[in-house]
Amino acid sequence: MLSLIGTYECKVDAKGRLMMPSALKKQLAKELQEGFVIKRSVFNSCLELWPMSEWEVMMAKLNGLNRFVKKNVEFIRRFTAGVKLIEADASGRLLIPKDLISFASISKDIVLTSGGNIIEIWDLVAYEVAVSDNDGDFAALAEDVMGGQNDIIDELS
């Protein structure tokens, strides 16, 4: 599984093209050849850039869902709404589709941040608001999400 590292500020040109930072390009050398899937985030007003290999893993999970269960069908439909295939051009730029630029309110300044095996694409201002600790206590969130990890490790040993 891919494990990406880093947060990078960069720019989108008037046509919606972004030049991936060199540190991220190095991590994604193979994936740049295979292409990406870009989609709306489920929980945030940002975009998710999925390397094709990671998208195929996710689609295998989705294809395993029983399509005779209504909520499964609805989830698949909504999760894949607006999904687009994108590839780097000869200059190494990625073209963000206009409808997705609109969804994420992307202006000229953006942030690319690794989300483990995917990259989130944020408008810079929206990203700063999302990572600020004004709406809650990050320490409490970290404890809620990761606090029980020792229990899981103990069970595995």
Residue frames relative to the residue before (quaternion, step in Angstrom):
aa qw qx qy qz dx dy dz
M 1.0000 0.0000 0.0000 0.0000 0.00 0.00 0.00
L 0.5022 -0.6616 0.4878 0.2685 3.52 -1.05 0.87
S 0.0339 -0.7806 0.6241 0.0070 3.58 -1.03 0.81
L 0.1267 -0.8331 0.5379 0.0220 3.54 -0.13 1.34
I 0.1885 -0.7871 0.5830 0.0711 3.55 -1.14 0.71
G 0.7419 0.4642 -0.3200 0.3629 3.54 -1.05 0.79
T 0.1826 -0.7154 0.6640 0.1182 3.46 -1.45 0.42
Y 0.0315 -0.8312 0.5515 -0.0627 3.55 -0.70 1.12
E 0.2662 -0.7271 0.6086 0.1734 3.55 -1.01 0.85
C 0.1323 0.7756 -0.6103 0.0922 3.55 -0.98 0.84
K 0.4751 -0.6768 0.4945 0.2679 3.55 -1.30 -0.07
V 0.2751 -0.6955 0.6375 0.1849 3.51 -1.35 0.50
D 0.3763 -0.7269 0.5188 0.2468 3.59 -0.86 0.88
A 0.7493 -0.4233 0.2748 0.4288 3.58 -1.33 0.13
K 0.6843 0.4710 -0.2806 0.4808 3.60 1.18 -0.52
G 0.5689 -0.6190 0.3758 0.3898 3.59 1.28 -0.02
R 0.4927 0.6529 -0.4345 0.3770 3.58 1.21 0.39
L 0.1063 -0.7770 0.6165 0.0697 3.53 -1.06 0.77
M 0.3060 -0.7060 0.6101 0.1893 3.49 -1.16 0.77
M 0.3767 -0.7452 0.5073 0.2134 3.53 -0.58 1.17
P 0.5157 -0.6445 0.4627 0.3233 3.62 -0.90 0.87
S 0.6125 -0.6084 0.3633 0.3502 3.58 -1.02 0.84
A 0.6303 0.5378 -0.3480 0.4387 3.63 0.99 -0.73
L 0.6711 0.4697 -0.2876 0.4963 3.56 1.07 -0.72
K 0.5970 0.5632 -0.3494 0.4520 3.59 1.08 -0.72
K 0.6434 0.5290 -0.3249 0.4480 3.58 0.96 -0.83
Q 0.6724 0.4922 -0.2905 0.4703 3.56 0.99 -0.84
L 0.7675 0.3538 -0.1578 0.5107 3.56 1.16 -0.66
A 0.1932 0.8289 -0.5104 0.1231 3.61 1.18 0.45
K 0.6974 0.4520 -0.2712 0.4855 3.60 0.82 -0.97
E 0.6794 0.5164 -0.2869 0.4351 3.57 0.91 -0.95
L 0.5847 0.5785 -0.3732 0.4293 3.60 1.12 -0.59
Q 0.6520 0.5029 -0.3067 0.4773 3.59 1.15 -0.59
E 0.7172 0.4710 -0.2411 0.4535 3.58 1.07 -0.79
G 0.4751 -0.6757 0.4350 0.3584 3.58 1.17 -0.50
F 0.3400 -0.7367 0.5651 0.1494 3.50 -1.40 0.18
V 0.2750 -0.6660 0.6509 0.2389 3.47 -1.43 0.17
I 0.1142 -0.7734 0.6205 0.0618 3.55 -0.97 0.88
K 0.0518 0.8092 -0.5779 0.0928 3.55 -0.94 0.94
R 0.6102 -0.5132 0.4512 0.4007 3.51 -1.36 0.15
S 0.4638 -0.6344 0.5321 0.3153 3.55 -1.14 0.60
V 0.5126 -0.6399 0.4778 0.3154 3.56 -1.13 0.65
F 0.8192 0.3110 -0.1195 0.4668 3.58 0.86 -0.97
N 0.7860 0.2798 -0.1303 0.5357 3.61 1.17 -0.44
S 0.5063 -0.6146 0.5034 0.3354 3.54 -1.32 0.25
C 0.4859 0.5975 -0.4787 0.4216 3.52 0.62 1.20
L 0.4564 -0.6557 0.5219 0.2989 3.54 -1.34 0.01
E 0.2586 -0.7364 0.6015 0.1704 3.54 -1.25 0.45
L 0.1762 -0.7613 0.6197 0.0729 3.53 -0.90 1.04
W 0.1072 -0.8163 0.5675 -0.0054 3.54 -0.45 1.29
P 0.3866 -0.6661 0.5760 0.2740 3.61 -0.79 0.91
M 0.6258 -0.5894 0.3522 0.3700 3.58 -0.97 0.85
S 0.6470 0.5245 -0.3357 0.4400 3.62 0.92 -0.81
E 0.6662 0.4821 -0.2996 0.4837 3.60 1.02 -0.75
W 0.6202 0.5368 -0.3386 0.4610 3.59 1.06 -0.73
E 0.6458 0.5260 -0.3240 0.4485 3.57 0.96 -0.82
V 0.6138 0.5253 -0.3426 0.4795 3.61 1.08 -0.68
M 0.6633 0.4964 -0.3027 0.4711 3.59 0.93 -0.90
M 0.6682 0.4980 -0.3107 0.4571 3.59 0.91 -0.85
A 0.5935 0.5453 -0.3710 0.4612 3.61 1.08 -0.58
K 0.6404 0.5063 -0.3227 0.4790 3.59 1.03 -0.75
L 0.6761 0.4896 -0.2982 0.4629 3.57 0.89 -0.92
N 0.6649 0.5062 -0.3037 0.4576 3.57 0.99 -0.79
G 0.6178 0.5438 -0.3374 0.4569 3.56 1.26 -0.30
L 0.5390 0.6180 -0.4072 0.4023 3.57 1.26 -0.19
N 0.4991 -0.6449 0.4947 0.3004 3.54 -1.10 0.75
R 0.2842 -0.7973 0.5142 0.1384 3.58 -0.53 1.18
F 0.5808 0.5347 -0.3944 0.4704 3.57 1.25 0.22
V 0.5788 0.4870 -0.3904 0.5248 3.55 1.31 0.36
K 0.4813 -0.7308 0.4078 0.2608 3.54 -0.46 1.27
K 0.6778 0.4925 -0.3166 0.4448 3.62 0.83 -0.89
N 0.6007 0.5486 -0.3627 0.4545 3.61 1.10 -0.57
V 0.6604 0.5047 -0.2998 0.4682 3.56 0.93 -0.93
E 0.6569 0.5022 -0.3092 0.4698 3.57 0.95 -0.87
F 0.6410 0.5192 -0.3321 0.4575 3.59 0.93 -0.82
I 0.6552 0.5091 -0.3170 0.4594 3.60 0.84 -0.95
R 0.6528 0.5233 -0.3134 0.4491 3.58 0.90 -0.93
R 0.7267 0.4365 -0.2513 0.4671 3.57 0.80 -0.98
F 0.6299 0.5349 -0.3358 0.4520 3.60 1.04 -0.72
T 0.7635 0.3655 -0.1953 0.4953 3.58 0.98 -0.80
A 0.3940 0.7235 -0.4821 0.2982 3.61 1.24 0.07
G 0.8429 0.1761 -0.1412 0.4885 3.56 -0.89 0.95
V 0.3936 0.7320 -0.4743 0.2903 3.60 1.26 0.12
K 0.0186 -0.7953 0.6057 -0.0160 3.56 -0.98 0.89
L 0.3852 -0.6638 0.5867 0.2586 3.55 -1.24 0.59
I 0.0383 0.7876 -0.6148 0.0129 3.58 -0.95 0.81
E 0.1442 -0.7677 0.6208 0.0663 3.52 -1.22 0.64
A 0.5451 -0.5857 0.4811 0.3584 3.54 -1.24 0.47
D 0.3951 -0.6961 0.5388 0.2627 3.58 -1.03 0.75
A 0.7616 -0.3821 0.2544 0.4574 3.60 -1.28 -0.02
S 0.6935 0.4496 -0.2683 0.4950 3.59 1.18 -0.53
G 0.5572 -0.6322 0.3774 0.3840 3.58 1.28 0.02
R 0.5020 0.6469 -0.4321 0.3781 3.58 1.23 0.33
L 0.2745 -0.7222 0.6101 0.1756 3.53 -1.27 0.55
L 0.2840 -0.7573 0.5684 0.1509 3.56 -0.91 0.97
I 0.2332 -0.7637 0.5899 0.1204 3.56 -0.64 1.17
P 0.4524 -0.6995 0.4763 0.2814 3.63 -0.68 1.02
K 0.6073 -0.6172 0.3745 0.3317 3.57 -1.02 0.88
D 0.6468 0.5168 -0.3445 0.4425 3.62 0.94 -0.76
L 0.6730 0.4783 -0.2998 0.4780 3.59 1.06 -0.66
I 0.5715 0.5533 -0.3728 0.4779 3.59 1.15 -0.57
S 0.6571 0.5078 -0.2973 0.4712 3.55 0.98 -0.88
F 0.6362 0.5423 -0.3313 0.4375 3.61 0.89 -0.92
A 0.7754 0.3534 -0.1747 0.4934 3.58 0.86 -1.00
S 0.3786 -0.7501 0.4616 0.2846 3.60 1.31 0.12
I 0.2165 0.8078 -0.5164 0.1841 3.55 1.01 0.86
S 0.1537 -0.7503 0.6384 0.0763 3.51 -0.98 1.01
K 0.8029 -0.2821 0.1987 0.4860 3.58 -1.11 -0.53
D 0.7588 0.3521 -0.1818 0.5168 3.59 0.91 -0.92
I 0.0081 0.8141 -0.5776 0.0590 3.56 -0.74 1.10
V 0.2780 -0.7068 0.6195 0.1983 3.50 -1.41 0.18
L 0.1531 -0.7265 0.6628 0.0969 3.54 -1.05 0.89
T 0.0529 0.8106 -0.5797 0.0639 3.56 -0.64 1.04
S 0.4587 -0.6914 0.4858 0.2749 3.52 -0.95 0.91
G 0.1240 -0.7629 0.6325 0.0516 3.51 -1.03 0.90
G 0.7363 -0.3313 0.1988 0.5554 3.57 0.85 0.96
N 0.8385 -0.1114 0.1184 0.5200 3.56 -0.26 -1.27
I 0.7130 0.3406 -0.2467 0.5611 3.59 1.30 0.12
I 0.3594 -0.6937 0.5724 0.2486 3.55 -1.34 0.15
E 0.2558 -0.7317 0.6098 0.1653 3.55 -0.96 0.89
I 0.1772 -0.7582 0.6210 0.0898 3.55 -1.07 0.84
W 0.0233 -0.8214 0.5661 -0.0655 3.54 -0.52 1.27
D 0.4666 -0.5433 0.5944 0.3657 3.50 -1.32 0.33
L 0.5892 -0.6273 0.3743 0.3453 3.60 -0.89 0.92
V 0.6796 0.4844 -0.3019 0.4608 3.60 0.83 -0.94
A 0.6572 0.5079 -0.3117 0.4615 3.59 0.92 -0.87
Y 0.6310 0.5308 -0.3300 0.4595 3.59 1.03 -0.76
E 0.6539 0.5157 -0.3160 0.4546 3.58 0.89 -0.92
V 0.6409 0.5034 -0.3203 0.4829 3.59 1.01 -0.76
A 0.6748 0.5197 -0.2982 0.4308 3.60 0.91 -0.94
V 0.7567 0.3799 -0.2254 0.4819 3.61 0.94 -0.75
S 0.4881 0.6271 -0.4624 0.3932 3.58 1.23 -0.05
D 0.4248 -0.7221 0.4920 0.2367 3.56 -1.10 0.62
N 0.3141 0.7959 -0.4693 0.2182 3.58 1.21 0.48
D 0.7492 0.4155 -0.2269 0.4631 3.58 1.03 -0.69
G 0.8239 -0.0001 -0.0052 0.5667 3.59 1.17 0.16
D 0.5443 -0.6084 0.4764 0.3266 3.49 -1.33 0.01
F 0.3548 -0.7626 0.5011 0.2036 3.57 -0.40 1.23
A 0.6029 0.5605 -0.3676 0.4326 3.60 1.02 -0.67
A 0.6589 0.4926 -0.3094 0.4769 3.60 0.97 -0.81
L 0.6338 0.5226 -0.3257 0.4681 3.59 1.01 -0.79
A 0.6470 0.5188 -0.3145 0.4618 3.58 0.93 -0.90
E 0.6561 0.5029 -0.3129 0.4677 3.57 0.96 -0.81
D 0.6505 0.5183 -0.3174 0.4554 3.59 0.95 -0.86
V 0.7337 0.4339 -0.2368 0.4662 3.56 0.86 -0.97
M 0.8264 0.2572 -0.0947 0.4919 3.58 0.77 -1.03
G 0.4679 0.7377 -0.4096 0.2628 3.59 1.22 -0.31
G 0.7272 0.4293 -0.2448 0.4764 3.58 1.05 -0.67
Q 0.3626 0.7722 -0.4683 0.2299 3.58 1.24 0.11
N 0.6130 0.5453 -0.3627 0.4419 3.63 1.03 -0.64
D 0.6075 0.5512 -0.3535 0.4496 3.58 1.08 -0.71
I 0.6604 0.5037 -0.3049 0.4661 3.57 0.97 -0.87
I 0.6477 0.5139 -0.3162 0.4651 3.59 0.94 -0.87
D 0.6380 0.5261 -0.3253 0.4587 3.60 1.00 -0.86
E 0.6543 0.5170 -0.3118 0.4554 3.60 0.99 -0.82
L 0.6784 0.4988 -0.2927 0.4531 3.59 1.03 -0.73
S 0.7004 0.4741 -0.2898 0.4480 3.61 1.08 -0.53
